[in-house]
Amino acid sequence: MRKLLLVLLLTTTLNAQERILFIGNSYTAANSLPTMVAALASSTNLSLACSQQTLGGATLYQHAQSNATYSKLASQSWDYVVLQAQSQEPSFPYSQFSSQTLPYAIELVDSIRSITPCAQPVFFRTWGRENGDQFNCAAFPPLCTYEGMDSMLHRHYSLMADTTDAYLSPVGSVWKHIRDTDSTINLYTSDGSHPSLAGTYAAACTFFTMITRMDPNSITDDQNLNPGVAATIRQATKDVVYDSLSVWGVGAYDTQAGFTATMSNDTLTYTDTSVFADSVHYDFGDGNFSATPDGIHAYGQDDFFTVTQYAYRCGKVDTTSILIQSMVIFAMDEDVRPHIDLRKLDPFWPADLHSLTLYTLDGRRLWSADPGNIPPLPHSANSLVILEVRWNNGHRTRRKQFLP
């Protein structure tokens, strides 16, 4: 029976600078949200390159039909592309949302993956208007209040993210948390719709946390807000976003290294089980390497080796390692003396004998001796062990025997 010891060593390497494109309208452009996200990151000594493609009142349909949007998408390789719908459209009844909004969300995400394959799509979950959507209240009563409108936005933005394997940036959920816990913070401008500086700061803290996966309390830039207000917003972001990153999809589509390994004597059979990887690379621990996902590798020697898989995608890498034991099986030659008295080696060491080693049945080294060093035998009388004999003529033999 060969023994396998499993050790997982997971590492994710991020790009030196993450590149984020915001596609939206005035909710994104207000107070220059992309610039603010970059500034907050800079305050933590991180560099985010943020850009935007915005048009006042633009719907997802309009962006899906816009050559300017596609040109911006193709202008460089993005790490994240943020999609923000017109402020009302995701709050409308499902029948209208499913025909006028969802198809274009899917079309835009498909375009993102076609034009800039390494980008992770992110939906900018916006907020309910301060007093609901009074213009559409009579036609659809849930819109009559902030709570009703906000709930519909959350439901439909979540559906867009789930349908397209995108992240959901829960800006509106952070706003709701702030509204519920500190009514002194005004997140709206006078129109009851667009974000105040505090509202944009809440959005920026949310995106910072989603993209960097860092605690927003590490941010030291208050963006000219009252320090207490800024601190409250950062803590709200921590409570809603940072403490529940997986809820919003963060990490769900990361490259994850993985492989299975079985040993037969000195031969490793390995099978790739990584996910979201473009390619994999193996280091067998004996100076040999392979880029073949599945295969075999013969060691030809007895020892423990660490096998490491590197899983790559879009300049990022994840690793995992397994410690394996290789054992070469040797037959006992007929011309080799059948018995060596281990307790009479000193001073009667055979002239043609190079060295002796005792192993447990699972391969653990118990004892070894050579002419210049003959230590006492282990105190495990009558234990079944493997005796490995090395002769001066190059022969190496093994057999099971009881320890005297």
LOZAMAR-742582 format. One record per residue (C-alpha): residue in one letter; x, z, y. Coordinates in steps of 0.02 Angstrom, whole numbers, plus 50000, padded with zeros to 5 digits. Layout:
   rest      xx      zz      yy
      A       X       Z       Y
...
This chain:
   rest      xx      zz      yy
      M   50000   50000   50000
      R   50074   49948   50166
      K   50048   50062   50315
      L   49992   49996   50485
      L   50004   50103   50641
      L   49897   50043   50786
      V   49949   50069   50967
      L   49852   49989   51109
      L   49947   49952   51269
      L   49829   49870   51393
      T   49895   49801   51556
      T   49813   49688   51684
      T   49921   49605   51815
      L   49836   49552   51977
      N   49888   49410   52089
      A   49997   49462   52236
      Q   49857   49410   52355
      E   49675   49390   52310
      R   49585   49245   52395
      I   49400   49267   52436
      L   49278   49137   52504
      F   49114   49198   52578
      I   48971   49070   52577
      G   48818   49126   52673
      N   48738   49136   52843
      S   48724   49255   52991
      Y   48721   49411   52881
      T   48897   49365   52824
      A   48955   49303   52995
      A   48892   49456   53091
      N   49037   49565   53149
      S   49149   49445   53051
      L   49125   49526   52881
      P   49265   49428   52793
      T   49390   49478   52928
      M   49336   49660   52913
      V   49358   49658   52723
      A   49537   49596   52747
      A   49570   49730   52879
      L   49508   49871   52767
      A   49619   49808   52626
      S   49767   49800   52744
      S   49742   49984   52786
      T   49777   50023   52603
      N   49931   49909   52600
      L   49842   49771   52505
      S   49828   49591   52559
      L   49663   49497   52542
      A   49648   49321   52611
      C   49466   49303   52664
      S   49380   49147   52727
      Q   49200   49095   52757
      Q   49080   48948   52754
      T   48926   49005   52850
      L   48777   48925   52936
      G   48642   49022   53026
      G   48488   49045   52917
      A   48560   48941   52775
      T   48476   48953   52605
      L   48562   48929   52438
      Y   48477   48759   52429
      Q   48557   48706   52593
      H   48730   48760   52534
      A   48701   48671   52368
      Q   48669   48510   52467
      S   48811   48535   52592
      N   48968   48428   52586
      A   49051   48556   52700
      T   49022   48693   52571
      Y   49099   48590   52431
      S   49245   48539   52541
      K   49280   48721   52577
      L   49269   48763   52392
      A   49396   48627   52354
      S   49513   48676   52496
      Q   49612   48798   52388
      S   49606   48899   52228
      W   49494   49049   52255
      D   49493   49212   52157
      Y   49317   49260   52213
      V   49176   49159   52289
      V   49035   49261   52368
      L   48861   49187   52380
      Q   48734   49255   52505
      A   48558   49188   52510
      Q   48447   49177   52664
      S   48388   49354   52699
      Q   48209   49330   52641
      E   48214   49201   52501
      P   48263   49316   52355
      S   48122   49437   52402
      F   47981   49310   52378
      P   47867   49310   52224
      Y   47952   49261   52061
      S   47860   49096   52050
      Q   47931   49043   52217
      F   48103   49122   52186
      S   48119   49037   52017
      S   48086   48864   52089
      Q   48165   48874   52263
      T   48312   48994   52244
      L   48369   49025   52065
      P   48404   48841   52022
      Y   48520   48825   52172
      A   48608   48988   52133
      I   48645   48916   51961
      E   48698   48749   52035
      L   48818   48833   52156
      V   48897   48941   52022
      D   48918   48789   51909
      S   49002   48700   52054
      I   49117   48848   52086
      R   49173   48846   51905
      S   49199   48659   51907
      I   49292   48649   52073
      T   49392   48812   52067
      P   49389   48869   51885
      C   49484   49031   51912
      A   49358   49099   52038
      Q   49240   49241   51994
      P   49068   49213   52073
      V   48994   49363   52166
      F   48817   49379   52233
      F   48801   49471   52398
      R   48649   49581   52368
      T   48579   49602   52544
      W   48458   49734   52611
      G   48276   49749   52650
      R   48228   49731   52832
      E   48210   49895   52925
      N   48020   49889   52922
      G   47993   49758   52789
      D   47951   49574   52814
      Q   47795   49586   52921
      F   47779   49397   52938
      N   47751   49377   52751
      C   47670   49546   52720
      A   47491   49482   52704
      A   47540   49346   52580
      F   47646   49462   52471
      P   47612   49649   52496
      P   47777   49712   52422
      L   47861   49642   52577
      C   47760   49754   52693
      T   47888   49896   52681
      Y   48076   49912   52677
      E   48066   49991   52504
      G   47961   49850   52433
      M   48067   49712   52507
      D   48229   49797   52456
      S   48167   49818   52278
      M   48124   49633   52264
      L   48295   49584   52333
      H   48382   49696   52207
      R   48278   49627   52062
      H   48308   49445   52103
      Y   48491   49459   52153
      S   48521   49551   51988
      L   48435   49409   51897
      M   48544   49280   51982
      A   48702   49377   51935
      D   48647   49406   51755
      T   48597   49224   51731
      T   48765   49158   51791
      D   48887   49292   51728
      A   48927   49337   51907
      Y   48968   49503   51989
      L   48832   49587   52092
      S   48899   49660   52253
      P   48769   49797   52288
      V   48779   49804   52477
      G   48592   49834   52490
      S   48606   49979   52367
      V   48739   50060   52476
      W   48627   50036   52627
      K   48482   50119   52533
      H   48593   50266   52485
      I   48643   50290   52667
      R   48463   50274   52727
      D   48409   50404   52599
      T   48548   50529   52636
      D   48590   50511   52822
      S   48456   50444   52937
      T   48571   50465   53088
      I   48672   50310   53040
      N   48591   50153   53109
      L   48633   50006   52997
      Y   48528   49877   53092
      T   48538   49789   53259
      S   48385   49790   53372
      D   48302   49649   53273
      G   48284   49763   53120
      S   48366   49631   53012
      H   48548   49594   53054
      P   48684   49723   53023
      S   48754   49836   53156
      L   48940   49874   53154
      A   48901   50018   53034
      G   48799   49900   52925
      T   48940   49774   52913
      Y   49064   49915   52880
      A   48957   49968   52731
      A   48960   49787   52669
      A   49149   49775   52694
      C   49179   49938   52601
      T   49073   49873   52458
      F   49169   49710   52443
      F   49336   49800   52459
      T   49288   49913   52314
      M   49222   49771   52206
      I   49375   49663   52228
      T   49515   49792   52225
      R   49428   49916   52107
      M   49496   50052   52218
      D   49413   50209   52285
      P   49348   50163   52460
      N   49403   50334   52520
      S   49579   50260   52519
      I   49529   50155   52671
      T   49602   50222   52834
      D   49527   50094   52954
      D   49366   50156   53037
      Q   49336   49991   53131
      N   49299   50084   53294
      L   49158   50183   53214
      N   49143   50370   53236
      P   49264   50439   53105
      G   49127   50546   53029
      V   49010   50397   53013
      A   49146   50290   52934
      A   49188   50429   52811
      T   49005   50447   52763
      I   48992   50260   52731
      R   49150   50261   52625
      Q   49084   50406   52521
      A   48918   50318   52497
      T   49013   50166   52435
      K   49109   50273   52313
      D   48949   50352   52247
      V   48858   50187   52224
      V   48996   50061   52186
      Y   49162   50137   52135
      D   49086   50267   52018
      S   48987   50131   51927
      L   49093   49973   51935
      S   49039   49914   51763
      V   48855   49922   51816
      W   48891   49784   51942
      G   48985   49677   51816
      V   49161   49718   51875
      G   49284   49691   51732
      A   49154   49615   51616
      Y   49241   49445   51620
      D   49422   49502   51626
      T   49546   49428   51504
      Q   49564   49549   51358
      A   49706   49534   51234
      G   49668   49566   51052
      F   49722   49517   50878
      T   49708   49577   50698
      A   49860   49595   50587
      T   49887   49622   50401
      M   50052   49644   50311
      S   50095   49587   50135
      N   50269   49649   50096
      D   50373   49568   50235
      T   50245   49438   50292
      L   50127   49461   50439
      T   49962   49369   50450
      Y   49888   49375   50624
      T   49723   49315   50700
      D   49683   49301   50884
      T   49530   49400   50943
      S   49565   49393   51130
      V   49423   49352   51251
      F   49422   49249   51411
      A   49602   49194   51380
      D   49667   49018   51413
      S   49819   49045   51303
      V   49907   49181   51202
      H   50090   49217   51163
      Y   50162   49332   51028
      D   50323   49431   51026
      F   50354   49482   50845
      G   50483   49614   50891
      D   50625   49534   50793
      G   50679   49406   50921
      N   50550   49277   50869
      F   50400   49215   50968
      S   50248   49103   50947
      A   50112   49025   51055
      T   50002   48988   50904
      P   49843   49094   50912
      D   49829   49118   50722
      G   49969   49110   50595
      I   50096   49198   50486
      H   50270   49266   50517
      A   50397   49319   50385
      Y   50522   49454   50434
      G   50637   49450   50283
      Q   50698   49627   50316
      D   50641   49807   50301
      D   50599   49893   50463
      F   50462   49938   50587
      F   50421   49806   50718
      T   50310   49806   50872
      V   50205   49648   50881
      T   50142   49612   51057
      Q   50013   49485   51111
      Y   50007   49421   51290
      A   49839   49345   51339
      Y   49844   49235   51495
      R   49713   49169   51614
      C   49731   49107   51791
      G   49897   49192   51825
      K   49842   49359   51752
      V   49895   49436   51588
      D   49831   49571   51473
      T   49934   49641   51329
      T   49905   49736   51169
      S   50030   49792   51037
      I   50028   49842   50854
      L   50167   49931   50760
      I   50191   49857   50586
      Q   50304   49895   50439
      S   50394   49757   50345
      M   50455   49792   50168
      V   50552   49668   50061
      I   50518   49692   49876
      F   50670   49676   49760
      A   50671   49671   49571
      M   50792   49776   49469
      D   50930   49666   49398
      E   50959   49680   49210
      D   51147   49695   49230
      V   51136   49842   49350
      R   51164   50014   49275
      P   50994   50089   49237
      H   51026   50263   49301
      I   51121   50344   49443
      D   51132   50533   49441
      L   51094   50578   49621
      R   51154   50756   49598
      K   51328   50705   49538
      L   51375   50580   49672
      D   51504   50695   49748
      P   51641   50681   49688
      F   51586   50546   49561
      W   51532   50406   49678
      P   51532   50241   49580
      A   51666   50123   49642
      D   51549   49973   49652
      L   51410   50067   49743
      H   51388   50036   49931
      S   51245   50152   49980
      L   51084   50238   49923
      T   50920   50267   50014
      L   50763   50361   49963
      Y   50592   50314   50032
      T   50419   50388   50011
      L   50292   50272   49930
      D   50223   50226   50102
      G   50395   50175   50163
      R   50456   50327   50259
      R   50644   50353   50244
      L   50684   50520   50163
      W   50871   50518   50133
      S   51022   50404   50132
      A   51202   50417   50073
      D   51363   50318   50070
      P   51540   50362   50011
      G   51582   50445   50176
      N   51420   50544   50194
      I   51325   50621   50048
      P   51198   50744   50120
      P   51097   50865   50012
      L   50945   50790   49927
      P   50772   50830   49998
      H   50688   50985   49927
      S   50545   50891   49845
      A   50580   50904   49660
      N   50475   50795   49542
      S   50407   50691   49689
      L   50387   50505   49653
      V   50499   50408   49772
      I   50577   50235   49793
      L   50764   50226   49764
      E   50852   50081   49852
      V   51025   50042   49786
      R   51149   49933   49882
      W   51300   49869   49786
      N   51465   49809   49853
      N   51435   49637   49777
      G   51285   49612   49892
      H   51147   49653   49769
      R   51007   49765   49828
      T   50883   49838   49704
      R   50736   49956   49709
      R   50638   50057   49584
      K   50518   50202   49578
      Q   50580   50365   49505
      F   50551   50550   49515
      L   50660   50648   49633
      P   50768   50764   49528
